[in-house]
Amino acid sequence: VEQAYLARTPGSAALARQARAVLPSGVVHDSRWIRPHGLYASRASGAHKWDVDGHRYIDYFGGHGALLLGHGHPEVVEAATRQMALGTHFAAGHEAEVRWAETVCRLLPSAERVRFHSSGTEATQMAVRLARAHTGRGKLLRFQAHYHGWQDDMTAGYASHFDGTAPIGVPEAVAARTPALDPYDEAAVERRLAEDRDIAAVIVEPLGAATGKVPLAPDFLRALRRWTAENGVVLIFDEVITGFRVDPGGVQAAVGVTPDLTTLAKIVAGGLPGGAVAGRAEILEGLDFEASERKGREKIYHPGTFNACPVSAVAGTRALEIIERDGACARASALAADLRSRLNAVIAAEGLPWLVYGEASAFHLFLGDLQAAGGRAGFDPRRLGREGLQAQPPDLVRQLRLALNLEGVDIAGWPGGLVSAAHDEADLEETADAFA
Ligand code: PMP
């Protein structure tokens, strides 16, 4: 596979060589690193992207989740390019940020107020700061393997640090204030929330780790809502991926559980950089000049050069309007269900010990030990638990990804992908053929 890949991608190989001289490992995002080298893309449209060697790929990486509408939706492109000409930064308020905030508040049940950022990482950081300011408490409770960005508070408890040790470059003191619990040990979560009076907030990926790769039951979200309310703890749903994807109102609308704060990015900015924290007015008041004056309380400091960049604001607003108007969430979810069953049919026909599963517009490939995971009939991804994300044989995942690239399909490395509303039946059929 690797030899064929090298032979097919000389242009990407050349760029990767040049990149290594100036970028660590030649990449700008950890999950784009793969041996022998990743693809270098030159353009994209709808459900497809093209590499510098001229090959077309059906794209399931989906802009890391930003592209529910696919690449370059004409109405989003039109809005963004018009705004580019009008101005990309006014260092002043602009109408687009007001309309963007109104749209988020209209769609998302928990959103009474919004503050914009440039990324999801910034949004989750601000959510924690708001919660700490609101409660006067210090700790952030999180769940093993749930991803919330790469800043210090969110890196502790991720990847190989379930044991609470600090990742390299993160102070031990930070790791100590961000305990990562096992979400499947519900009694321990309930107990910790009842007993530890220093917990400011709980943050959770509401579909479960990695967009439902290790899923959570809606009942757990209901229980979390109850336990946090009982103990004065701020509940944060990290809907950076799921917001406007699972439903125009996010997981919170789909399951009817309203968190105190919600973090957003990706789809919210219509395929451009952007993020937001939204939630209860009373908590967002921490950022409010007049309220802080009135209450004689220090305001939370929050500048940010590109907060609500006008181009992201118009692209995001337009994308959210289209999602609402065109039923994009339902379409992408239906296509993903179809793709999951097509891939499982291939697996069954080939007699492989693998499985494809997932919710909404996500799909996850399980290439681990299916027998140990309960077999085809007894497979319950919740039981994959904390090791679930790491149970995949890394070289098999790598070879599968390269082999799919050879067949004109690009998936993400978890391994799995996201289906957009721009995919169609022909894409799914071609993908199943490629997979076979
Ligand atoms: N939270 C979740 C659930 C995410 O999936 C991501 C990004 N993959 C982030 C936060 C961080 O967002 P960003 O990459 O925009 O900083």
Residues whose N, C-alpha, C, O or C-beta is under 5 A from the ligand:
A	BS01	PMP	H64 S119 G120 T121 Y147 H148 G149 D238 V240 I241 A265
